[in-house]
Amino acid sequence: MPKKDGLFCHSVDGANFFQVDTVAYHLSVLKDLFPGGINMLSLFSGIGDAEVALHKLVVPFKTVVSVEKSEVNRNIVRGWWEQTNQKGTLIDFDDVPRVDGDQLQQLISNIGGFDLVIGGCPCNNLAGSNRHHRDGLEDKESSLFYDYFRILDLVKCIMAKPN
């Protein structure tokens, strides 16, 4: 898992339906690094696979900022958060393309920065199951891949600035 300036970045390809245990395996390195809790930015959160995986690893959450377009999925994550009695703060936004530098600056100022940025963009036109329309990253949904890196770059730039 790449680490730069204390910020971990991990991409999860949700369209291939990674099992929570597989995600947990990849994130298991974080357990000993963040015994006091983690601040996470979860892009294209889906139903919260990364959140569940970290919970299974007993990595406590300080703050999770979950960005997911689907209201149904946001409700699933919020329901899981409440049912598992998470002690941290869950903040959700509804659309990755609308996340901007001002929002990120405010969030980073309020929580002290992100320890992990995680996400997997919609890959409707990348996955093997879509045999008819494979427009790749030029597709409207799949091109959201670029927003992941736009936001990651913004987070790194904001967090690199001296306080």
CYANA upper distance limits for C-alpha pairs under 8 A (distance plus 0.5 A):
  1 MET  CA      8 PHE  CA      7.50
  1 MET  CA      9 CYS  CA      7.35
  1 MET  CA     10 HIS  CA      6.93
  1 MET  CA     26 HIS  CA      8.34
  2 PRO  CA      8 PHE  CA      6.61
  2 PRO  CA      9 CYS  CA      6.61
  2 PRO  CA     10 HIS  CA      8.00
  3 LYS  CA      7 LEU  CA      6.12
  3 LYS  CA      8 PHE  CA      5.23
  3 LYS  CA      9 CYS  CA      7.23
  4 LYS  CA      8 PHE  CA      7.23
  5 ASP  CA    160 ALA  CA      8.25
  6 GLY  CA    115 ASP  CA      7.33
  7 LEU  CA    114 PHE  CA      7.26
  7 LEU  CA    115 ASP  CA      5.57
  7 LEU  CA    116 LEU  CA      6.37
  7 LEU  CA    117 VAL  CA      8.07
  7 LEU  CA    156 LYS  CA      8.15
  8 PHE  CA    115 ASP  CA      6.54
  8 PHE  CA    116 LEU  CA      5.18
  8 PHE  CA    117 VAL  CA      6.83
  9 CYS  CA    116 LEU  CA      6.28
  9 CYS  CA    117 VAL  CA      5.49
  9 CYS  CA    118 ILE  CA      6.42
 10 HIS  CA    116 LEU  CA      8.11
 10 HIS  CA    117 VAL  CA      7.00
 10 HIS  CA    118 ILE  CA      5.42
 10 HIS  CA    119 GLY  CA      7.39
 11 SER  CA    118 ILE  CA      5.94
 11 SER  CA    119 GLY  CA      5.45
 11 SER  CA    120 GLY  CA      5.89
 12 VAL  CA     18 PHE  CA      8.11
 12 VAL  CA     23 VAL  CA      8.21
 12 VAL  CA    118 ILE  CA      7.49
 12 VAL  CA    119 GLY  CA      5.89
 12 VAL  CA    120 GLY  CA      4.96
 13 ASP  CA     17 PHE  CA      7.72
 13 ASP  CA     18 PHE  CA      7.65
 13 ASP  CA    119 GLY  CA      8.07
 13 ASP  CA    120 GLY  CA      5.09
 13 ASP  CA    121 CYS  CA      7.30
 13 ASP  CA    123 CYS  CA      8.50
 14 GLY  CA     18 PHE  CA      6.85
 14 GLY  CA     46 GLY  CA      8.15
 14 GLY  CA    120 GLY  CA      6.05
 14 GLY  CA    121 CYS  CA      7.73
 14 GLY  CA    122 PRO  CA      7.77
 15 ALA  CA    122 PRO  CA      7.24
 15 ALA  CA    123 CYS  CA      6.65
 15 ALA  CA    124 ASN  CA      8.01
 15 ALA  CA    127 ALA  CA      7.44
 16 ASN  CA    127 ALA  CA      8.08
 18 PHE  CA     22 THR  CA      6.76
 18 PHE  CA     23 VAL  CA      7.11
 19 GLN  CA     23 VAL  CA      6.97
 19 GLN  CA     49 ASP  CA      8.24
 20 VAL  CA     24 ALA  CA      6.51
 20 VAL  CA     49 ASP  CA      6.12
 20 VAL  CA     50 ALA  CA      7.68
 20 VAL  CA     52 VAL  CA      7.39
 20 VAL  CA     53 ALA  CA      5.85
 21 ASP  CA     25 TYR  CA      6.61
 21 ASP  CA     53 ALA  CA      7.07
 22 THR  CA     26 HIS  CA      7.03
 23 VAL  CA     27 LEU  CA      6.72
 23 VAL  CA     49 ASP  CA      7.87
 23 VAL  CA     50 ALA  CA      7.01
 23 VAL  CA     53 ALA  CA      6.62
 24 ALA  CA     28 SER  CA      6.16
 24 ALA  CA     50 ALA  CA      7.96
 24 ALA  CA     53 ALA  CA      5.09
 24 ALA  CA     54 LEU  CA      6.81
 24 ALA  CA     56 LYS  CA      7.93
 24 ALA  CA     57 LEU  CA      7.28
 27 LEU  CA     31 LYS  CA      8.27
 27 LEU  CA     53 ALA  CA      8.24
 27 LEU  CA     54 LEU  CA      7.63
 28 SER  CA     54 LEU  CA      8.31
 28 SER  CA     57 LEU  CA      7.20
 29 VAL  CA     33 LEU  CA      7.67
 30 LEU  CA     34 PHE  CA      6.58
 30 LEU  CA     59 VAL  CA      8.02
 31 LYS  CA     35 PRO  CA      6.95
 31 LYS  CA     57 LEU  CA      7.09
 31 LYS  CA     58 VAL  CA      7.65
 31 LYS  CA     59 VAL  CA      6.01
 34 PHE  CA     38 ILE  CA      6.48
 34 PHE  CA     59 VAL  CA      7.42
 34 PHE  CA     60 PRO  CA      8.47
 35 PRO  CA     59 VAL  CA      7.15
 35 PRO  CA     60 PRO  CA      7.74
 36 GLY  CA     60 PRO  CA      7.30
 37 GLY  CA     59 VAL  CA      6.73
 37 GLY  CA     60 PRO  CA      4.92
 37 GLY  CA     61 PHE  CA      5.42
 37 GLY  CA     62 LYS  CA      5.74
 38 ILE  CA     59 VAL  CA      7.74
 38 ILE  CA     60 PRO  CA      6.85
 38 ILE  CA     61 PHE  CA      5.49
 38 ILE  CA     62 LYS  CA      5.81
 38 ILE  CA     63 THR  CA      7.31
 38 ILE  CA    114 PHE  CA      8.22
 38 ILE  CA    115 ASP  CA      6.56
 38 ILE  CA    116 LEU  CA      8.04
 39 ASN  CA     61 PHE  CA      6.91
 39 ASN  CA     62 LYS  CA      5.94
 39 ASN  CA     63 THR  CA      5.20
 39 ASN  CA     64 VAL  CA      6.37
 39 ASN  CA    111 ILE  CA      8.02
 39 ASN  CA    113 GLY  CA      7.54
 39 ASN  CA    114 PHE  CA      5.42
 39 ASN  CA    115 ASP  CA      5.79
 39 ASN  CA    116 LEU  CA      7.11
 40 MET  CA     61 PHE  CA      8.33
 40 MET  CA     63 THR  CA      6.79
 40 MET  CA     64 VAL  CA      5.32
 40 MET  CA     65 VAL  CA      6.73
 40 MET  CA    114 PHE  CA      5.98
 40 MET  CA    115 ASP  CA      6.43
 40 MET  CA    116 LEU  CA      5.28
 40 MET  CA    117 VAL  CA      6.34
 40 MET  CA    118 ILE  CA      7.99
 41 LEU  CA     64 VAL  CA      6.45
 41 LEU  CA     65 VAL  CA      5.32
 41 LEU  CA     66 SER  CA      6.71
 41 LEU  CA     67 VAL  CA      8.37
 41 LEU  CA    114 PHE  CA      7.04
 41 LEU  CA    116 LEU  CA      6.77
 41 LEU  CA    117 VAL  CA      5.24
 41 LEU  CA    118 ILE  CA      6.78
 42 SER  CA     50 ALA  CA      8.38
 42 SER  CA     64 VAL  CA      7.56
 42 SER  CA     65 VAL  CA      6.48
 42 SER  CA     66 SER  CA      5.29
 42 SER  CA     67 VAL  CA      6.59
 42 SER  CA    117 VAL  CA      6.49
 42 SER  CA    118 ILE  CA      5.46
 42 SER  CA    119 GLY  CA      6.09
 43 LEU  CA     66 SER  CA      6.74
 43 LEU  CA     67 VAL  CA      5.44
 43 LEU  CA     68 GLU  CA      7.21
 43 LEU  CA     96 VAL  CA      7.18
 43 LEU  CA    117 VAL  CA      8.04
 43 LEU  CA    118 ILE  CA      6.60
 43 LEU  CA    119 GLY  CA      5.00
 43 LEU  CA    120 GLY  CA      7.44
 43 LEU  CA    121 CYS  CA      8.31
 43 LEU  CA    148 TYR  CA      7.57
 44 PHE  CA     66 SER  CA      8.20
 44 PHE  CA     67 VAL  CA      6.17
 44 PHE  CA     68 GLU  CA      5.38
 44 PHE  CA     69 LYS  CA      7.87
 44 PHE  CA     96 VAL  CA      7.46
 44 PHE  CA    119 GLY  CA      6.07
 44 PHE  CA    120 GLY  CA      6.42
 44 PHE  CA    121 CYS  CA      6.44
 44 PHE  CA    122 PRO  CA      8.03
 45 SER  CA     49 ASP  CA      7.99
 45 SER  CA     50 ALA  CA      8.31
 45 SER  CA     66 SER  CA      6.44
 45 SER  CA     67 VAL  CA      6.39
 45 SER  CA     68 GLU  CA      5.78
 45 SER  CA    119 GLY  CA      6.95
 45 SER  CA    120 GLY  CA      8.17
 46 GLY  CA     68 GLU  CA      6.64
 46 GLY  CA     70 SER  CA      8.09
 46 GLY  CA     73 ASN  CA      6.13
 46 GLY  CA     74 ARG  CA      7.92
 47 ILE  CA     73 ASN  CA      5.51
 47 ILE  CA     74 ARG  CA      7.48
 47 ILE  CA     76 ILE  CA      6.48
 47 ILE  CA     77 VAL  CA      6.09
 48 GLY  CA     52 VAL  CA      6.65
 48 GLY  CA     76 ILE  CA      8.49
 48 GLY  CA     77 VAL  CA      6.14
 49 ASP  CA     53 ALA  CA      6.52
 50 ALA  CA     54 LEU  CA      6.66
 50 ALA  CA    118 ILE  CA      8.23
 51 GLU  CA     55 HIS  CA      6.67
 52 VAL  CA     56 LYS  CA      6.64
 53 ALA  CA     57 LEU  CA      6.86
 54 LEU  CA     58 VAL  CA      6.76
 54 LEU  CA     59 VAL  CA      5.80
 54 LEU  CA     60 PRO  CA      8.13
 55 HIS  CA     59 VAL  CA      6.18
 55 HIS  CA     60 PRO  CA      7.28
 60 PRO  CA     87 LYS  CA      8.38
 60 PRO  CA     88 GLY  CA      8.17
 61 PHE  CA     86 GLN  CA      7.83
 61 PHE  CA     87 LYS  CA      7.54
 61 PHE  CA     88 GLY  CA      5.63
 61 PHE  CA     89 THR  CA      8.07
 62 LYS  CA     87 LYS  CA      7.88
 62 LYS  CA     88 GLY  CA      4.88
 62 LYS  CA     89 THR  CA      6.76
 63 THR  CA     88 GLY  CA      5.84
 63 THR  CA     89 THR  CA      5.15
 63 THR  CA     90 LEU  CA      6.42
 63 THR  CA     91 ILE  CA      8.05
 63 THR  CA    111 ILE  CA      7.83
 64 VAL  CA     88 GLY  CA      8.09
 64 VAL  CA     89 THR  CA      6.79
 64 VAL  CA     90 LEU  CA      5.47
 64 VAL  CA     91 ILE  CA      6.69
 65 VAL  CA     90 LEU  CA      6.55
 65 VAL  CA     91 ILE  CA      5.21
 65 VAL  CA     92 ASP  CA      6.10
 65 VAL  CA     93 PHE  CA      8.05
 66 SER  CA     90 LEU  CA      7.76
 66 SER  CA     91 ILE  CA      6.63
 66 SER  CA     92 ASP  CA      5.15
 66 SER  CA     93 PHE  CA      6.79
 67 VAL  CA     92 ASP  CA      6.14
 67 VAL  CA     93 PHE  CA      5.19
 67 VAL  CA     94 ASP  CA      6.13
 67 VAL  CA     95 ASP  CA      6.59
 67 VAL  CA     96 VAL  CA      6.51
 68 GLU  CA     73 ASN  CA      7.68
 68 GLU  CA     74 ARG  CA      6.83
 68 GLU  CA     92 ASP  CA      8.03
 68 GLU  CA     93 PHE  CA      6.98
 68 GLU  CA     94 ASP  CA      5.59
 68 GLU  CA     95 ASP  CA      6.26
 68 GLU  CA     96 VAL  CA      7.42
 69 LYS  CA     73 ASN  CA      8.49
 69 LYS  CA     74 ARG  CA      8.29
 69 LYS  CA     93 PHE  CA      8.33
 69 LYS  CA     94 ASP  CA      5.09
 69 LYS  CA     95 ASP  CA      5.27
 69 LYS  CA     96 VAL  CA      7.86
 70 SER  CA     74 ARG  CA      6.76
 70 SER  CA     94 ASP  CA      7.73
 71 GLU  CA     75 ASN  CA      6.62
 71 GLU  CA     94 ASP  CA      8.02
 72 VAL  CA     76 ILE  CA      6.79
 73 ASN  CA     77 VAL  CA      6.80
 74 ARG  CA     78 ARG  CA      6.67
 74 ARG  CA     92 ASP  CA      7.93
 75 ASN  CA     79 GLY  CA      6.44
 76 ILE  CA     80 TRP  CA      6.63
 77 VAL  CA     81 TRP  CA      6.56
 78 ARG  CA     82 GLU  CA      6.74
 78 ARG  CA     90 LEU  CA      8.20
 79 GLY  CA     83 GLN  CA      6.53
 80 TRP  CA     84 THR  CA      6.52
 81 TRP  CA     85 ASN  CA      6.80
 81 TRP  CA     86 GLN  CA      6.14
 81 TRP  CA     90 LEU  CA      8.27
 82 GLU  CA     86 GLN  CA      6.98
 95 ASP  CA     99 VAL  CA      7.52
 96 VAL  CA    144 LEU  CA      8.42
 96 VAL  CA    147 ASP  CA      7.42
 96 VAL  CA    148 TYR  CA      8.37
 97 PRO  CA    144 LEU  CA      7.84
 97 PRO  CA    147 ASP  CA      6.66
 99 VAL  CA    103 GLN  CA      7.08
 99 VAL  CA    104 LEU  CA      7.91
 99 VAL  CA    151 ILE  CA      7.98
100 ASP  CA    104 LEU  CA      6.85
100 ASP  CA    151 ILE  CA      8.07
101 GLY  CA    105 GLN  CA      6.42
101 GLY  CA    154 LEU  CA      6.82
102 ASP  CA    106 GLN  CA      6.72
103 GLN  CA    107 LEU  CA      6.69
104 LEU  CA    108 ILE  CA      6.44
104 LEU  CA    154 LEU  CA      8.19
104 LEU  CA    155 VAL  CA      7.30
104 LEU  CA    158 ILE  CA      8.44
105 GLN  CA    109 SER  CA      6.53
105 GLN  CA    158 ILE  CA      6.98
106 GLN  CA    110 ASN  CA      6.63
107 LEU  CA    111 ILE  CA      6.60
107 LEU  CA    112 GLY  CA      8.46
107 LEU  CA    113 GLY  CA      8.03
108 ILE  CA    112 GLY  CA      5.73
108 ILE  CA    113 GLY  CA      4.86
108 ILE  CA    114 PHE  CA      7.40
108 ILE  CA    158 ILE  CA      8.37
108 ILE  CA    159 MET  CA      7.94
109 SER  CA    113 GLY  CA      7.39
113 GLY  CA    159 MET  CA      6.97
114 PHE  CA    155 VAL  CA      8.42
117 VAL  CA    152 LEU  CA      7.59
119 GLY  CA    148 TYR  CA      7.75
120 GLY  CA    145 PHE  CA      8.19
120 GLY  CA    148 TYR  CA      8.46
121 CYS  CA    142 SER  CA      7.19
121 CYS  CA    144 LEU  CA      6.55
121 CYS  CA    145 PHE  CA      5.62
121 CYS  CA    148 TYR  CA      7.75
122 PRO  CA    141 GLU  CA      6.38
122 PRO  CA    142 SER  CA      5.86
122 PRO  CA    144 LEU  CA      7.46
122 PRO  CA    145 PHE  CA      7.90
123 CYS  CA    127 ALA  CA      6.54
123 CYS  CA    141 GLU  CA      7.31
123 CYS  CA    142 SER  CA      5.22
124 ASN  CA    130 ASN  CA      7.37
124 ASN  CA    141 GLU  CA      7.17
124 ASN  CA    142 SER  CA      6.69
125 ASN  CA    130 ASN  CA      6.80
125 ASN  CA    133 HIS  CA      6.70
125 ASN  CA    134 ARG  CA      5.08
125 ASN  CA    135 ASP  CA      6.11
125 ASN  CA    136 GLY  CA      5.76
125 ASN  CA    137 LEU  CA      8.01
125 ASN  CA    139 ASP  CA      7.00
125 ASN  CA    141 GLU  CA      8.21
125 ASN  CA    142 SER  CA      6.70
126 LEU  CA    130 ASN  CA      8.02
126 LEU  CA    134 ARG  CA      6.62
126 LEU  CA    135 ASP  CA      7.95
126 LEU  CA    136 GLY  CA      5.73
126 LEU  CA    137 LEU  CA      7.96
126 LEU  CA    142 SER  CA      7.62
130 ASN  CA    134 ARG  CA      7.25
134 ARG  CA    139 ASP  CA      8.47
135 ASP  CA    139 ASP  CA      5.66
136 GLY  CA    142 SER  CA      7.08
136 GLY  CA    143 SER  CA      8.31
137 LEU  CA    142 SER  CA      5.54
137 LEU  CA    143 SER  CA      5.11
137 LEU  CA    145 PHE  CA      7.83
138 GLU  CA    142 SER  CA      7.37
138 GLU  CA    143 SER  CA      6.06
139 ASP  CA    143 SER  CA      6.12
140 LYS  CA    144 LEU  CA      7.73
143 SER  CA    147 ASP  CA      8.29
144 LEU  CA    148 TYR  CA      7.44
145 PHE  CA    149 PHE  CA      7.65
146 TYR  CA    150 ARG  CA      6.68
147 ASP  CA    151 ILE  CA      6.50
148 TYR  CA    152 LEU  CA      6.62
149 PHE  CA    153 ASP  CA      6.47
150 ARG  CA    154 LEU  CA      6.79
151 ILE  CA    155 VAL  CA      6.65
152 LEU  CA    156 LYS  CA      6.72
153 ASP  CA    157 CYS  CA      6.60
154 LEU  CA    158 ILE  CA      6.56
155 VAL  CA    159 MET  CA      6.46
156 LYS  CA    160 ALA  CA      6.45
157 CYS  CA    161 LYS  CA      7.10
